[in-house]
Amino acid sequence: MARYDYQCSSCGNVQEESHLMSGPTEIIKCNKCKSKKMEKIISAPYVRFDGPGWQTNDSRGIAKPTGGSDMDSSGFR
Ligand SMILES: [Zn+2]
């Protein structure tokens, strides 16, 4: 049994779903708006997705978004 967080791309509702790893892919429905556009939220400790501009550098391993971001100046790593 594994648990995943899903976020609805229609209304932004986040809900937790648990299902078997070996089972067939289930269609997750939003509890609020019944939308099937649920995106799995991956909470990996070492990988961060900062939107469409993210890229990984092999030599440093730090993802730097190409868009304007003040994450470095804020000291949040
Ligand atoms: Zn929804």
N, CA, C, O and the ligand as a Tripos MOL2 file, in Angstrom:
@<TRIPOS>MOLECULE
protein
  309   307    78     0     0
PROTEIN
NO_CHARGES

@<TRIPOS>ATOM
      1 N           0.8450   -1.2040    0.0000 N.3       1 MET1
      2 CA          0.0000    0.0000    0.0000 C.3       1 MET1
      3 C           0.8760    1.2490    0.0000 C.2       1 MET1
      4 O           1.7950    1.3820    0.8080 O.2       1 MET1
      5 N           0.5890    2.1090   -0.8720 N.am      2 ALA2
      6 CA          1.3490    3.3520   -0.9380 C.3       2 ALA2
      7 C           0.3840    4.5230   -0.9420 C.2       2 ALA2
      8 O          -0.7470    4.4410   -1.4200 O.2       2 ALA2
      9 N           0.8750    5.5950   -0.3960 N.am      3 ARG3
     10 CA          0.0130    6.7750   -0.3180 C.3       3 ARG3
     11 C           0.5880    7.8920   -1.1820 C.2       3 ARG3
     12 O           1.7920    8.1470   -1.1880 O.2       3 ARG3
     13 N          -0.2790    8.5220   -1.8830 N.am      4 TYR4
     14 CA          0.1470    9.6300   -2.7320 C.3       4 TYR4
     15 C          -0.7870   10.8200   -2.5190 C.2       4 TYR4
     16 O          -1.9680   10.6720   -2.2060 O.2       4 TYR4
     17 N          -0.2160   11.9840   -2.6990 N.am      5 ASP5
     18 CA         -1.0340   13.1900   -2.6760 C.3       5 ASP5
     19 C          -1.3570   13.5890   -4.1070 C.2       5 ASP5
     20 O          -0.4800   13.6260   -4.9710 O.2       5 ASP5
     21 N          -2.5840   13.8780   -4.3350 N.am      6 TYR6
     22 CA         -3.0160   14.3140   -5.6580 C.3       6 TYR6
     23 C          -3.5980   15.7110   -5.5510 C.2       6 TYR6
     24 O          -4.2930   16.0500   -4.5930 O.2       6 TYR6
     25 N          -3.2920   16.5100   -6.5610 N.am      7 GLN7
     26 CA         -3.8730   17.8480   -6.6060 C.3       7 GLN7
     27 C          -4.7230   17.9800   -7.8510 C.2       7 GLN7
     28 O          -4.3010   17.6310   -8.9530 O.2       7 GLN7
     29 N          -5.9150   18.4850   -7.6600 N.am      8 CYS8
     30 CA         -6.8340   18.6930   -8.7750 C.3       8 CYS8
     31 C          -6.3760   19.8960   -9.5740 C.2       8 CYS8
     32 O          -6.1390   20.9690   -9.0200 O.2       8 CYS8
     33 N          -6.2530   19.7110  -10.8770 N.am      9 SER9
     34 CA         -5.8160   20.8280  -11.7190 C.3       9 SER9
     35 C          -6.9890   21.7220  -12.0970 C.2       9 SER9
     36 O          -6.8070   22.7430  -12.7610 O.2       9 SER9
     37 N          -8.1790   21.3460  -11.6810 N.am     10 SER10
     38 CA         -9.3420   22.1840  -11.9850 C.3      10 SER10
     39 C          -9.6330   23.1640  -10.8540 C.2      10 SER10
     40 O          -9.8160   24.3590  -11.0880 O.2      10 SER10
     41 N          -9.6760   22.6380   -9.6000 N.am     11 CYS11
     42 CA        -10.0370   23.5090   -8.4860 C.3      11 CYS11
     43 C          -8.9020   23.6130   -7.4680 C.2      11 CYS11
     44 O          -8.9950   24.3980   -6.5240 O.2      11 CYS11
     45 N          -7.8300   22.8340   -7.6430 N.am     12 GLY12
     46 CA         -6.6880   22.9460   -6.7430 C.3      12 GLY12
     47 C          -6.8360   22.1550   -5.4610 C.2      12 GLY12
     48 O          -6.0280   22.3000   -4.5440 O.2      12 GLY12
     49 N          -7.8490   21.3280   -5.3860 N.am     13 ASN13
     50 CA         -8.0670   20.5330   -4.1840 C.3      13 ASN13
     51 C          -6.9810   19.4670   -4.0600 C.2      13 ASN13
     52 O          -6.6500   18.7960   -5.0380 O.2      13 ASN13
     53 N          -6.4290   19.3140   -2.8580 N.am     14 VAL14
     54 CA         -5.4070   18.3020   -2.6120 C.3      14 VAL14
     55 C          -6.0000   17.2240   -1.7290 C.2      14 VAL14
     56 O          -6.5630   17.5030   -0.6710 O.2      14 VAL14
     57 N          -5.8640   15.9900   -2.1810 N.am     15 GLN15
     58 CA         -6.3820   14.8830   -1.3930 C.3      15 GLN15
     59 C          -5.4070   13.7260   -1.4350 C.2      15 GLN15
     60 O          -4.6260   13.5850   -2.3760 O.2      15 GLN15
     61 N          -5.4630   12.9020   -0.4060 N.am     16 GLU16
     62 CA         -4.5430   11.7800   -0.2940 C.3      16 GLU16
     63 C          -5.2530   10.5040   -0.7040 C.2      16 GLU16
     64 O          -6.3590   10.2120   -0.2470 O.2      16 GLU16
     65 N          -4.5960    9.7500   -1.5750 N.am     17 GLU17
     66 CA         -5.1660    8.4900   -2.0270 C.3      17 GLU17
     67 C          -4.1740    7.3750   -1.7340 C.2      17 GLU17
     68 O          -2.9660    7.5440   -1.9010 O.2      17 GLU17
     69 N          -4.6880    6.2510   -1.3030 N.am     18 SER18
     70 CA         -3.8250    5.1070   -1.0650 C.3      18 SER18
     71 C          -4.2930    3.9500   -1.9290 C.2      18 SER18
     72 O          -5.4800    3.6260   -1.9690 O.2      18 SER18
     73 N          -3.3510    3.3370   -2.6140 N.am     19 HIS19
     74 CA         -3.7120    2.2150   -3.4720 C.3      19 HIS19
     75 C          -2.5290    1.2690   -3.5810 C.2      19 HIS19
     76 O          -1.4100    1.6040   -3.1940 O.2      19 HIS19
     77 N          -2.7910    0.0980   -4.1060 N.am     20 LEU20
     78 CA         -1.7600   -0.9180   -4.2080 C.3      20 LEU20
     79 C          -0.7880   -0.5580   -5.3240 C.2      20 LEU20
     80 O          -1.1760   -0.0620   -6.3820 O.2      20 LEU20
     81 N           0.5020   -0.8260   -5.0520 N.am     21 MET21
     82 CA          1.5190   -0.5390   -6.0510 C.3      21 MET21
     83 C           1.3730   -1.4430   -7.2690 C.2      21 MET21
     84 O           1.5970   -1.0080   -8.3990 O.2      21 MET21
     85 N           0.9960   -2.7030   -7.0410 N.am     22 SER22
     86 CA          0.9640   -3.6740   -8.1310 C.3      22 SER22
     87 C          -0.3610   -3.6360   -8.8890 C.2      22 SER22
     88 O          -0.5020   -4.2610   -9.9410 O.2      22 SER22
     89 N          -1.2980   -2.9220   -8.3650 N.am     23 GLY23
     90 CA         -2.6150   -2.8910   -8.9950 C.3      23 GLY23
     91 C          -2.6230   -2.0380  -10.2360 C.2      23 GLY23
     92 O          -1.6640   -1.3170  -10.5130 O.2      23 GLY23
     93 N          -3.6930   -2.1190  -10.9760 N.am     24 PRO24
     94 CA         -3.8210   -1.2790  -12.1680 C.3      24 PRO24
     95 C          -3.9650    0.1880  -11.7720 C.2      24 PRO24
     96 O          -4.3740    0.5210  -10.6600 O.2      24 PRO24
     97 N          -3.6250    1.0210  -12.6930 N.am     25 THR25
     98 CA         -3.7020    2.4540  -12.4290 C.3      25 THR25
     99 C          -5.1550    2.8810  -12.2600 C.2      25 THR25
    100 O          -5.9830    2.7380  -13.1590 O.2      25 THR25
    101 N          -5.4260    3.4040  -11.0850 N.am     26 GLU26
    102 CA         -6.7890    3.8440  -10.8270 C.3      26 GLU26
    103 C          -6.9820    5.2860  -11.2710 C.2      26 GLU26
    104 O          -6.0490    6.0890  -11.2880 O.2      26 GLU26
    105 N          -8.1890    5.5740  -11.6200 N.am     27 ILE27
    106 CA         -8.5100    6.9490  -11.9900 C.3      27 ILE27
    107 C          -8.9740    7.6770  -10.7310 C.2      27 ILE27
    108 O          -9.9920    7.3440  -10.1240 O.2      27 ILE27
    109 N          -8.1910    8.6720  -10.3730 N.am     28 ILE28
    110 CA         -8.5100    9.4260   -9.1710 C.3      28 ILE28
    111 C          -9.4610   10.5520   -9.5330 C.2      28 ILE28
    112 O          -9.2450   11.2990  -10.4880 O.2      28 ILE28
    113 N         -10.5040   10.6500   -8.7550 N.am     29 LYS29
    114 CA        -11.4600   11.7390   -8.9770 C.3      29 LYS29
    115 C         -11.3620   12.7380   -7.8320 C.2      29 LYS29
    116 O         -11.1160   12.3860   -6.6780 O.2      29 LYS29
    117 N         -11.5630   13.9790   -8.1970 N.am     30 CYS30
    118 CA        -11.5620   15.0300   -7.1900 C.3      30 CYS30
    119 C         -12.8150   14.9110   -6.3330 C.2      30 CYS30
    120 O         -13.9190   14.7090   -6.8390 O.2      30 CYS30
    121 N         -12.6180   15.0410   -5.0140 N.am     31 ASN31
    122 CA        -13.7610   14.9430   -4.1160 C.3      31 ASN31
    123 C         -14.6710   16.1650   -4.1910 C.2      31 ASN31
    124 O         -15.8460   16.1140   -3.8270 O.2      31 ASN31
    125 N         -14.1010   17.2460   -4.6670 N.am     32 LYS32
    126 CA        -14.8810   18.4850   -4.6670 C.3      32 LYS32
    127 C         -15.6430   18.6900   -5.9640 C.2      32 LYS32
    128 O         -16.8610   18.8710   -5.9670 O.2      32 LYS32
    129 N         -14.8800   18.6560   -7.1000 N.am     33 CYS33
    130 CA        -15.5270   19.0050   -8.3640 C.3      33 CYS33
    131 C         -15.6660   17.7980   -9.2780 C.2      33 CYS33
    132 O         -16.1090   17.9370  -10.4180 O.2      33 CYS33
    133 N         -15.2900   16.6030   -8.7930 N.am     34 LYS34
    134 CA        -15.4320   15.3560   -9.5450 C.3      34 LYS34
    135 C         -14.5950   15.3280  -10.8150 C.2      34 LYS34
    136 O         -14.8550   14.5330  -11.7190 O.2      34 LYS34
    137 N         -13.5970   16.1900  -10.8830 N.am     35 SER35
    138 CA        -12.7490   16.2210  -12.0640 C.3      35 SER35
    139 C         -11.7690   15.0510  -12.0280 C.2      35 SER35
    140 O         -11.3580   14.6030  -10.9570 O.2      35 SER35
    141 N         -11.4030   14.5670  -13.2020 N.am     36 LYS36
    142 CA        -10.4380   13.4640  -13.2680 C.3      36 LYS36
    143 C          -9.0340   13.9660  -13.5410 C.2      36 LYS36
    144 O          -8.1050   13.1750  -13.7060 O.2      36 LYS36
    145 N          -8.8810   15.2740  -13.5870 N.am     37 LYS37
    146 CA         -7.5560   15.8380  -13.8560 C.3      37 LYS37
    147 C          -6.7880   15.9680  -12.5570 C.2      37 LYS37
    148 O          -6.5240   17.0720  -12.0800 O.2      37 LYS37
    149 N          -6.4320   14.8240  -11.9920 N.am     38 MET38
    150 CA         -5.6820   14.8300  -10.7510 C.3      38 MET38
    151 C          -4.2110   14.5690  -11.0510 C.2      38 MET38
    152 O          -3.8650   13.6160  -11.7490 O.2      38 MET38
    153 N          -3.3570   15.4260  -10.5170 N.am     39 GLU39
    154 CA         -1.9270   15.2780  -10.7390 C.3      39 GLU39
    155 C          -1.2690   14.7920   -9.4610 C.2      39 GLU39
    156 O          -1.5230   15.3050   -8.3710 O.2      39 GLU39
    157 N          -0.4220   13.7940   -9.6220 N.am     40 LYS40
    158 CA          0.2520   13.2310   -8.4540 C.3      40 LYS40
    159 C           1.3440   14.1880   -7.9850 C.2      40 LYS40
    160 O           2.1520   14.6770   -8.7750 O.2      40 LYS40
    161 N           1.3440   14.4370   -6.6950 N.am     41 ILE41
    162 CA          2.3630   15.2870   -6.1160 C.3      41 ILE41
    163 C           3.4690   14.4000   -5.5660 C.2      41 ILE41
    164 O           3.2480   13.6050   -4.6520 O.2      41 ILE41
    165 N           4.6490   14.5440   -6.1250 N.am     42 ILE42
    166 CA          5.7800   13.7290   -5.6940 C.3      42 ILE42
    167 C           6.5870   14.5120   -4.6700 C.2      42 ILE42
    168 O           7.0950   15.5950   -4.9580 O.2      42 ILE42
    169 N           6.6970   13.9560   -3.4860 N.am     43 SER43
    170 CA          7.4210   14.6480   -2.4220 C.3      43 SER43
    171 C           8.7540   13.9630   -2.1880 C.2      43 SER43
    172 O           8.9900   13.3820   -1.1290 O.2      43 SER43
    173 N           9.6160   14.0360   -3.1800 N.am     44 ALA44
    174 CA         10.9420   13.4600   -3.0430 C.3      44 ALA44
    175 C          11.8450   14.4530   -2.3250 C.2      44 ALA44
    176 O          11.7940   15.6510   -2.6030 O.2      44 ALA44
    177 N          12.6770   13.9610   -1.3990 N.am     45 PRO45
    178 CA         13.4880   14.8750   -0.5960 C.3      45 PRO45
    179 C          14.6050   15.5490   -1.3650 C.2      45 PRO45
    180 O          15.0320   16.6400   -0.9880 O.2      45 PRO45
    181 N          15.0920   14.9330   -2.4300 N.am     46 TYR46
    182 CA         16.2660   15.4680   -3.1150 C.3      46 TYR46
    183 C          15.9450   16.0710   -4.4760 C.2      46 TYR46
    184 O          16.8030   16.6970   -5.0980 O.2      46 TYR46
    185 N          14.7440   15.8900   -4.9270 N.am     47 VAL47
    186 CA         14.3970   16.3920   -6.2480 C.3      47 VAL47
    187 C          13.3010   17.4300   -6.1030 C.2      47 VAL47
    188 O          12.2760   17.1980   -5.4630 O.2      47 VAL47
    189 N          13.5410   18.5720   -6.7080 N.am     48 ARG48
    190 CA         12.5330   19.6190   -6.6600 C.3      48 ARG48
    191 C          12.1660   20.0430   -8.0700 C.2      48 ARG48
    192 O          13.0380   20.2620   -8.9100 O.2      48 ARG48
    193 N          10.8940   20.1550   -8.3180 N.am     49 PHE49
    194 CA         10.4350   20.6150   -9.6100 C.3      49 PHE49
    195 C           9.9220   22.0410   -9.4520 C.2      49 PHE49
    196 O           8.9180   22.2910   -8.7850 O.2      49 PHE49
    197 N          10.6170   22.9410  -10.0650 N.am     50 ASP50
    198 CA         10.2610   24.3450   -9.9140 C.3      50 ASP50
    199 C           9.5650   24.8790  -11.1550 C.2      50 ASP50
    200 O           9.8200   26.0030  -11.5880 O.2      50 ASP50
    201 N           8.7070   24.0860  -11.7070 N.am     51 GLY51
    202 CA          7.9700   24.5430  -12.8690 C.3      51 GLY51
    203 C           8.6410   24.1040  -14.1570 C.2      51 GLY51
    204 O           9.5640   23.2900  -14.1330 O.2      51 GLY51
    205 N           8.1850   24.6380  -15.2770 N.am     52 PRO52
    206 CA          8.6710   24.1950  -16.5890 C.3      52 PRO52
    207 C          10.1110   24.5970  -16.8580 C.2      52 PRO52
    208 O          10.7150   24.0800  -17.7980 O.2      52 PRO52
    209 N          10.6760   25.4840  -16.0830 N.am     53 GLY53
    210 CA         12.0220   25.9700  -16.3710 C.3      53 GLY53
    211 C          13.1150   25.2220  -15.6270 C.2      53 GLY53
    212 O          14.2780   25.6210  -15.6880 O.2      53 GLY53
    213 N          12.7690   24.1400  -14.9200 N.am     54 TRP54
    214 CA         13.7650   23.4660  -14.0990 C.3      54 TRP54
    215 C          14.7230   22.6610  -14.9540 C.2      54 TRP54
    216 O          14.3600   22.1350  -16.0060 O.2      54 TRP54
    217 N          15.9410   22.5780  -14.4820 N.am     55 GLN55
    218 CA         16.9230   21.7330  -15.1430 C.3      55 GLN55
    219 C          17.9440   21.2760  -14.1120 C.2      55 GLN55
    220 O          18.2150   21.9650  -13.1290 O.2      55 GLN55
    221 N          18.4990   20.1010  -14.3600 N.am     56 THR56
    222 CA         19.4610   19.5630  -13.4130 C.3      56 THR56
    223 C          20.8640   19.6710  -13.9860 C.2      56 THR56
    224 O          21.0970   19.4140  -15.1670 O.2      56 THR56
    225 N          21.7720   20.0500  -13.1390 N.am     57 ASN57
    226 CA         23.1650   20.1430  -13.5460 C.3      57 ASN57
    227 C          23.9230   18.9890  -12.9020 C.2      57 ASN57
    228 O          23.9160   18.8350  -11.6800 O.2      57 ASN57
    229 N          24.5730   18.1840  -13.7270 N.am     58 ASP58
    230 CA         25.2150   16.9890  -13.2070 C.3      58 ASP58
    231 C          26.3660   17.3260  -12.2630 C.2      58 ASP58
    232 O          26.6030   16.6060  -11.2930 O.2      58 ASP58
    233 N          27.0730   18.4030  -12.5380 N.am     59 SER59
    234 CA         28.2420   18.7080  -11.7290 C.3      59 SER59
    235 C          27.8500   19.2380  -10.3610 C.2      59 SER59
    236 O          28.5790   19.0340   -9.3900 O.2      59 SER59
    237 N          26.7140   19.9130  -10.2660 N.am     60 ARG60
    238 CA         26.3050   20.4790   -8.9920 C.3      60 ARG60
    239 C          25.0800   19.8010   -8.4100 C.2      60 ARG60
    240 O          24.9470   19.6760   -7.1920 O.2      60 ARG60
    241 N          24.1870   19.3660   -9.2820 N.am     61 GLY61
    242 CA         22.9880   18.7080   -8.7870 C.3      61 GLY61
    243 C          21.9780   19.6830   -8.2300 C.2      61 GLY61
    244 O          21.0630   19.2800   -7.5120 O.2      61 GLY61
    245 N          22.1230   20.9510   -8.5430 N.am     62 ILE62
    246 CA         21.1810   21.9540   -8.0580 C.3      62 ILE62
    247 C          20.3310   22.4510   -9.2190 C.2      62 ILE62
    248 O          20.8510   22.8960  -10.2420 O.2      62 ILE62
    249 N          19.0450   22.3680   -9.0460 N.am     63 ALA63
    250 CA         18.1390   22.8230  -10.0920 C.3      63 ALA63
    251 C          18.0200   24.3330  -10.0340 C.2      63 ALA63
    252 O          17.7180   24.9150   -8.9920 O.2      63 ALA63
    253 N          18.2650   24.9540  -11.1800 N.am     64 LYS64
    254 CA         18.1380   26.4080  -11.2180 C.3      64 LYS64
    255 C          17.0840   26.8100  -12.2280 C.2      64 LYS64
    256 O          17.2560   26.6030  -13.4290 O.2      64 LYS64
    257 N          16.0110   27.3730  -11.7520 N.am     65 PRO65
    258 CA         14.9670   27.8110  -12.6880 C.3      65 PRO65
    259 C          15.4560   28.9540  -13.5650 C.2      65 PRO65
    260 O          16.1620   29.8540  -13.1110 O.2      65 PRO65
    261 N          15.0670   28.8940  -14.8280 N.am     66 THR66
    262 CA         15.5190   29.9230  -15.7550 C.3      66 THR66
    263 C          14.7290   31.2110  -15.5760 C.2      66 THR66
    264 O          15.1880   32.2890  -15.9520 O.2      66 THR66
    265 N          13.5340   31.0920  -14.9960 N.am     67 GLY67
    266 CA         12.7130   32.2730  -14.7890 C.3      67 GLY67
    267 C          13.2150   33.0720  -13.6060 C.2      67 GLY67
    268 O          14.1150   32.6390  -12.8860 O.2      67 GLY67
    269 N          12.6340   34.2310  -13.4110 N.am     68 GLY68
    270 CA         13.0500   35.0820  -12.3020 C.3      68 GLY68
    271 C          12.6610   34.4650  -10.9710 C.2      68 GLY68
    272 O          11.4800   34.2370  -10.7090 O.2      68 GLY68
    273 N          13.6400   34.1960  -10.1370 N.am     69 SER69
    274 CA         13.3430   33.6160   -8.8310 C.3      69 SER69
    275 C          14.2760   34.1990   -7.7940 C.2      69 SER69
    276 O          15.4800   34.3180   -8.0240 O.2      69 SER69
    277 N          13.7280   34.5550   -6.6690 N.am     70 ASP70
    278 CA         14.5600   35.1170   -5.6000 C.3      70 ASP70
    279 C          14.8400   34.0790   -4.5210 C.2      70 ASP70
    280 O          15.0760   34.4110   -3.3590 O.2      70 ASP70
    281 N          14.8080   32.8070   -4.9370 N.am     71 MET71
    282 CA         14.9850   31.7500   -3.9480 C.3      71 MET71
    283 C          16.4140   31.7690   -3.3990 C.2      71 MET71
    284 O          16.6250   31.4730   -2.2230 O.2      71 MET71
    285 N          17.3990   32.1150   -4.2370 N.am     72 ASP72
    286 CA         18.7740   32.1330   -3.7880 C.3      72 ASP72
    287 C          19.0210   33.2730   -2.7990 C.2      72 ASP72
    288 O          19.7420   33.1030   -1.8170 O.2      72 ASP72
    289 N          18.4270   34.4170   -3.0590 N.am     73 SER73
    290 CA         18.6610   35.5650   -2.1930 C.3      73 SER73
    291 C          17.9770   35.3790   -0.8470 C.2      73 SER73
    292 O          18.4080   35.9400    0.1590 O.2      73 SER73
    293 N          16.8990   34.5800   -0.8340 N.am     74 SER74
    294 CA         16.2010   34.3800    0.4230 C.3      74 SER74
    295 C          16.8880   33.3320    1.2910 C.2      74 SER74
    296 O          16.5360   33.1660    2.4590 O.2      74 SER74
    297 N          17.8610   32.6270    0.7280 N.am     75 GLY75
    298 CA         18.5910   31.6310    1.5090 C.3      75 GLY75
    299 C          17.8380   30.3270    1.6740 C.2      75 GLY75
    300 O          18.2500   29.4730    2.4590 O.2      75 GLY75
    301 N          16.7570   30.1600    0.9580 N.am     76 PHE76
    302 CA         15.9770   28.9350    1.0810 C.3      76 PHE76
    303 C          16.5140   27.8760    0.1340 C.2      76 PHE76
    304 O          16.3880   28.0170   -1.0830 O.2      76 PHE76
    305 N          17.1150   26.8120    0.6700 N.am     77 ARG77
    306 CA         17.6430   25.7740   -0.1880 C.3      77 ARG77
    307 C          17.0250   24.4530    0.2070 C.2      77 ARG77
    308 O          17.3320   23.4240   -0.3950 O.2      77 ARG77
    309 ZN        -11.3720   19.5710   -8.1640 Zn       78 ZN78
@<TRIPOS>BOND
     1     1     2 1
     2     2     3 1
     3     3     4 2
     4     3     5 am
     5     5     6 1
     6     6     7 1
     7     7     8 2
     8     7     9 am
     9     9    10 1
    10    10    11 1
    11    11    12 2
    12    11    13 am
    13    13    14 1
    14    14    15 1
    15    15    16 2
    16    15    17 am
    17    17    18 1
    18    18    19 1
    19    19    20 2
    20    19    21 am
    21    21    22 1
    22    22    23 1
    23    23    24 2
    24    23    25 am
    25    25    26 1
    26    26    27 1
    27    27    28 2
    28    27    29 am
    29    29    30 1
    30    30    31 1
    31    31    32 2
    32    31    33 am
    33    33    34 1
    34    34    35 1
    35    35    36 2
    36    35    37 am
    37    37    38 1
    38    38    39 1
    39    39    40 2
    40    39    41 am
    41    41    42 1
    42    42    43 1
    43    43    44 2
    44    43    45 am
    45    45    46 1
    46    46    47 1
    47    47    48 2
    48    47    49 am
    49    49    50 1
    50    50    51 1
    51    51    52 2
    52    51    53 am
    53    53    54 1
    54    54    55 1
    55    55    56 2
    56    55    57 am
    57    57    58 1
    58    58    59 1
    59    59    60 2
    60    59    61 am
    61    61    62 1
    62    62    63 1
    63    63    64 2
    64    63    65 am
    65    65    66 1
    66    66    67 1
    67    67    68 2
    68    67    69 am
    69    69    70 1
    70    70    71 1
    71    71    72 2
    72    71    73 am
    73    73    74 1
    74    74    75 1
    75    75    76 2
    76    75    77 am
    77    77    78 1
    78    78    79 1
    79    79    80 2
    80    79    81 am
    81    81    82 1
    82    82    83 1
    83    83    84 2
    84    83    85 am
    85    85    86 1
    86    86    87 1
    87    87    88 2
    88    87    89 am
    89    89    90 1
    90    90    91 1
    91    91    92 2
    92    91    93 am
    93    93    94 1
    94    94    95 1
    95    95    96 2
    96    95    97 am
    97    97    98 1
    98    98    99 1
    99    99   100 2
   100    99   101 am
   101   101   102 1
   102   102   103 1
   103   103   104 2
   104   103   105 am
   105   105   106 1
   106   106   107 1
   107   107   108 2
   108   107   109 am
   109   109   110 1
   110   110   111 1
   111   111   112 2
   112   111   113 am
   113   113   114 1
   114   114   115 1
   115   115   116 2
   116   115   117 am
   117   117   118 1
   118   118   119 1
   119   119   120 2
   120   119   121 am
   121   121   122 1
   122   122   123 1
   123   123   124 2
   124   123   125 am
   125   125   126 1
   126   126   127 1
   127   127   128 2
   128   127   129 am
   129   129   130 1
   130   130   131 1
   131   131   132 2
   132   131   133 am
   133   133   134 1
   134   134   135 1
   135   135   136 2
   136   135   137 am
   137   137   138 1
   138   138   139 1
   139   139   140 2
   140   139   141 am
   141   141   142 1
   142   142   143 1
   143   143   144 2
   144   143   145 am
   145   145   146 1
   146   146   147 1
   147   147   148 2
   148   147   149 am
   149   149   150 1
   150   150   151 1
   151   151   152 2
   152   151   153 am
   153   153   154 1
   154   154   155 1
   155   155   156 2
   156   155   157 am
   157   157   158 1
   158   158   159 1
   159   159   160 2
   160   159   161 am
   161   161   162 1
   162   162   163 1
   163   163   164 2
   164   163   165 am
   165   165   166 1
   166   166   167 1
   167   167   168 2
   168   167   169 am
   169   169   170 1
   170   170   171 1
   171   171   172 2
   172   171   173 am
   173   173   174 1
   174   174   175 1
   175   175   176 2
   176   175   177 am
   177   177   178 1
   178   178   179 1
   179   179   180 2
   180   179   181 am
   181   181   182 1
   182   182   183 1
   183   183   184 2
   184   183   185 am
   185   185   186 1
   186   186   187 1
   187   187   188 2
   188   187   189 am
   189   189   190 1
   190   190   191 1
   191   191   192 2
   192   191   193 am
   193   193   194 1
   194   194   195 1
   195   195   196 2
   196   195   197 am
   197   197   198 1
   198   198   199 1
   199   199   200 2
   200   199   201 am
   201   201   202 1
   202   202   203 1
   203   203   204 2
   204   203   205 am
   205   205   206 1
   206   206   207 1
   207   207   208 2
   208   207   209 am
   209   209   210 1
   210   210   211 1
   211   211   212 2
   212   211   213 am
   213   213   214 1
   214   214   215 1
   215   215   216 2
   216   215   217 am
   217   217   218 1
   218   218   219 1
   219   219   220 2
   220   219   221 am
   221   221   222 1
   222   222   223 1
   223   223   224 2
   224   223   225 am
   225   225   226 1
   226   226   227 1
   227   227   228 2
   228   227   229 am
   229   229   230 1
   230   230   231 1
   231   231   232 2
   232   231   233 am
   233   233   234 1
   234   234   235 1
   235   235   236 2
   236   235   237 am
   237   237   238 1
   238   238   239 1
   239   239   240 2
   240   239   241 am
   241   241   242 1
   242   242   243 1
   243   243   244 2
   244   243   245 am
   245   245   246 1
   246   246   247 1
   247   247   248 2
   248   247   249 am
   249   249   250 1
   250   250   251 1
   251   251   252 2
   252   251   253 am
   253   253   254 1
   254   254   255 1
   255   255   256 2
   256   255   257 am
   257   257   258 1
   258   258   259 1
   259   259   260 2
   260   259   261 am
   261   261   262 1
   262   262   263 1
   263   263   264 2
   264   263   265 am
   265   265   266 1
   266   266   267 1
   267   267   268 2
   268   267   269 am
   269   269   270 1
   270   270   271 1
   271   271   272 2
   272   271   273 am
   273   273   274 1
   274   274   275 1
   275   275   276 2
   276   275   277 am
   277   277   278 1
   278   278   279 1
   279   279   280 2
   280   279   281 am
   281   281   282 1
   282   282   283 1
   283   283   284 2
   284   283   285 am
   285   285   286 1
   286   286   287 1
   287   287   288 2
   288   287   289 am
   289   289   290 1
   290   290   291 1
   291   291   292 2
   292   291   293 am
   293   293   294 1
   294   294   295 1
   295   295   296 2
   296   295   297 am
   297   297   298 1
   298   298   299 1
   299   299   300 2
   300   299   301 am
   301   301   302 1
   302   302   303 1
   303   303   304 2
   304   303   305 am
   305   305   306 1
   306   306   307 1
   307   307   308 2
@<TRIPOS>SUBSTRUCTURE
     1 MET1         2 RESIDUE 1 A MET
     2 ALA2         6 RESIDUE 1 A ALA
     3 ARG3        10 RESIDUE 1 A ARG
     4 TYR4        14 RESIDUE 1 A TYR
     5 ASP5        18 RESIDUE 1 A ASP
     6 TYR6        22 RESIDUE 1 A TYR
     7 GLN7        26 RESIDUE 1 A GLN
     8 CYS8        30 RESIDUE 1 A CYS
     9 SER9        34 RESIDUE 1 A SER
    10 SER10       38 RESIDUE 1 A SER
    11 CYS11       42 RESIDUE 1 A CYS
    12 GLY12       46 RESIDUE 1 A GLY
    13 ASN13       50 RESIDUE 1 A ASN
    14 VAL14       54 RESIDUE 1 A VAL
    15 GLN15       58 RESIDUE 1 A GLN
    16 GLU16       62 RESIDUE 1 A GLU
    17 GLU17       66 RESIDUE 1 A GLU
    18 SER18       70 RESIDUE 1 A SER
    19 HIS19       74 RESIDUE 1 A HIS
    20 LEU20       78 RESIDUE 1 A LEU
    21 MET21       82 RESIDUE 1 A MET
    22 SER22       86 RESIDUE 1 A SER
    23 GLY23       90 RESIDUE 1 A GLY
    24 PRO24       94 RESIDUE 1 A PRO
    25 THR25       98 RESIDUE 1 A THR
    26 GLU26      102 RESIDUE 1 A GLU
    27 ILE27      106 RESIDUE 1 A ILE
    28 ILE28      110 RESIDUE 1 A ILE
    29 LYS29      114 RESIDUE 1 A LYS
    30 CYS30      118 RESIDUE 1 A CYS
    31 ASN31      122 RESIDUE 1 A ASN
    32 LYS32      126 RESIDUE 1 A LYS
    33 CYS33      130 RESIDUE 1 A CYS
    34 LYS34      134 RESIDUE 1 A LYS
    35 SER35      138 RESIDUE 1 A SER
    36 LYS36      142 RESIDUE 1 A LYS
    37 LYS37      146 RESIDUE 1 A LYS
    38 MET38      150 RESIDUE 1 A MET
    39 GLU39      154 RESIDUE 1 A GLU
    40 LYS40      158 RESIDUE 1 A LYS
    41 ILE41      162 RESIDUE 1 A ILE
    42 ILE42      166 RESIDUE 1 A ILE
    43 SER43      170 RESIDUE 1 A SER
    44 ALA44      174 RESIDUE 1 A ALA
    45 PRO45      178 RESIDUE 1 A PRO
    46 TYR46      182 RESIDUE 1 A TYR
    47 VAL47      186 RESIDUE 1 A VAL
    48 ARG48      190 RESIDUE 1 A ARG
    49 PHE49      194 RESIDUE 1 A PHE
    50 ASP50      198 RESIDUE 1 A ASP
    51 GLY51      202 RESIDUE 1 A GLY
    52 PRO52      206 RESIDUE 1 A PRO
    53 GLY53      210 RESIDUE 1 A GLY
    54 TRP54      214 RESIDUE 1 A TRP
    55 GLN55      218 RESIDUE 1 A GLN
    56 THR56      222 RESIDUE 1 A THR
    57 ASN57      226 RESIDUE 1 A ASN
    58 ASP58      230 RESIDUE 1 A ASP
    59 SER59      234 RESIDUE 1 A SER
    60 ARG60      238 RESIDUE 1 A ARG
    61 GLY61      242 RESIDUE 1 A GLY
    62 ILE62      246 RESIDUE 1 A ILE
    63 ALA63      250 RESIDUE 1 A ALA
    64 LYS64      254 RESIDUE 1 A LYS
    65 PRO65      258 RESIDUE 1 A PRO
    66 THR66      262 RESIDUE 1 A THR
    67 GLY67      266 RESIDUE 1 A GLY
    68 GLY68      270 RESIDUE 1 A GLY
    69 SER69      274 RESIDUE 1 A SER
    70 ASP70      278 RESIDUE 1 A ASP
    71 MET71      282 RESIDUE 1 A MET
    72 ASP72      286 RESIDUE 1 A ASP
    73 SER73      290 RESIDUE 1 A SER
    74 SER74      294 RESIDUE 1 A SER
    75 GLY75      298 RESIDUE 1 A GLY
    76 PHE76      302 RESIDUE 1 A PHE
    77 ARG77      306 RESIDUE 1 A ARG
    78 ZN78       309 GROUP 0 **** ****
